[in-house]
Amino acid sequence: MYKFIDNPIKEAIEARYWNQGLCSIAIVASITKDIDWAAYIGSDQSKKEDETLKFVLDYGCKLSEKDARHFFPNIELPYRN
């Protein structure tokens, strides 16, 4: 689980990760504790899962609520707009 170093109330709670050899791809859900959540998708040339997850959380493209709920159907908080 990736935790935001500079923000103690935000953390990644779930992620999907793939590595096809030349680049890594991730979809990551981040939650603001007991408030809301959002999901991001992105890729990185790192071959390390934790580095890719951090990169996607910091620079990834935010998913629409419909797409995010497809990947993370068990998160019951409101989606961050």
N, C-alpha and C positions, 0 to 999 in steps of 0.2 A: 504494500500500500504506500503510495507516494503522499507525503504530507507537505503542504506548503510551508516552507521554512519561515517566511516572513509574516504569515497569517495563521495563527493557531486555531482559528475557527473553521478553516477550510481544509478539506482532505479529499483525496481520491478514495472512493469506496469500492469501485469495481472497474475492471478493464478487460478488454479483449485485445490480444496481441498476436501478430503474425510476423514471421521473418522469412522472406523468400530468397535470402542469400545476399542480395545487393542492397536492400533497404528493409527497414522494419515499418510495420503499419500498426496503428493502435486506435482503438475507440475507448475513451476514458470518461467515466462519470465522476464529477466532483460535487461534493455537497457542502453547503454552508450549514453547519450543525443545527438541526431542528428548524431550519428556515426554508431552504429551497435547494435545487440542484440543477446542473446543466451537464451536457455531454459534448465531447469534442472528438474530432477525427483528424488524423494527420499521419505523416510518415517522416522518417529520419534515417540517415545513413549509418547511424550507430547500430551495432550488432548486439547491444546490451538492452535487455527489456526495461530495466529501471530508467535508463537514460532516455529511451524512446517515450516512456510514459510521462516523464517530466517535460520533455520537449513538447509533446502533444497538449499537455495541460497548459503550458505557457504560451504556445504559438499555434495550436490547432484551430481548425474551423469548427465553429459551434454548429451542432446538429439541430434540426427542427425538433420540436417536442414529439411529433409523431415518429420520426426516425429514432430519436433517443429512447422512447418508450418501447420500441421494437427490441432494441438491444438490452435494455434494462427494465423489464416489465415489473419488477418487484419493488422498485423505489416508489414510495407513496407520497412523497413531499411534492409541493407545487414546483413546476418547471420554471427556471429562471429565464426571464425575458430579456 
